Amino acid sequence: MIKAEKTFANQGYLLRCIAIPVEKGGFHAEAHITRYSDKADMGTTRFAPEVAYSTRAIAIEHARAWSVEWVKNNG
């Protein structure tokens, strides 16, 4: 099982966005947010397992968009 991931910077946070392959096809999305200034782990969100995205890119984009919104509301 090969994961794909991309890391983005947003307003002082690092957003690690991961696409995890699903056995039956498709990908789950996961987001890990870290505050850059002190490397504080802000948490990991694993999105609903019943939701599978058709491509790695779509799963990563979902995790990125959610993470950006989280930073906007909580950062």
N, C-alpha and C positions, 0 to 999 in steps of 0.2 A: 504494500500500500504506500504510494508516494504522495506526500502532501505537497502542496504548492503554497508559497507564502510571499507576501510583499510587506514591506514596512514603509509607512508614511509618517511625515512629521506634520503636526498641526497644533499651533498655538502653545508650544512648549510641551507637547506630549508626543510620544512615539506610539503609533498605531500599528500593531503587528496583525495583519489580516491573513487568515489561513483558509485554504480550501482542502477539505478532507474527503477523499474518495469514499463513496458508499458502495457496499457490496453489490447492490442491485443496479448500480449505475447512478451517475450524477455525483454531486458534491455537497457536503454540509459546509456551512460557514462558521468561523470562529474568530473572535476579536480579542486581542490582548492589549491593554492600554497601560503605558508606563509614563509617569511624569518625568520629563527629561532632567530637570534641575537637580533632583535628589534621587533619581532612579527608583522612586516609590512605585510599587506595584499597585495599580488602581483596580486590577482585577481582570478576569477572563470571562467572556460571555460565549457560551456555546448555544447557537440558535437551535430552535425546535428541530429535533431529529426527524420529524415527519416531513420537513421541508427539504427537498433536495433540488439543487440548482443544476441546470444542464451542462454548464461548463465551469472550469476552474475560475476563469475570468469573472463570470457573473457572481460566483460565490464570494470571491475576494472583493468585488465592488460592493456587494451587499454589506459585508463586514466593514469596509471603509466608510461607506455612507452612514451606517449606524454609529460608528466610532466618532466621526466628525460631529454628529448630532449630540452624542454623549458629552463630548468636550464642550460644545456650545452651551449645553444646559447645566453642566456640573463642574467644568474646569475653572 
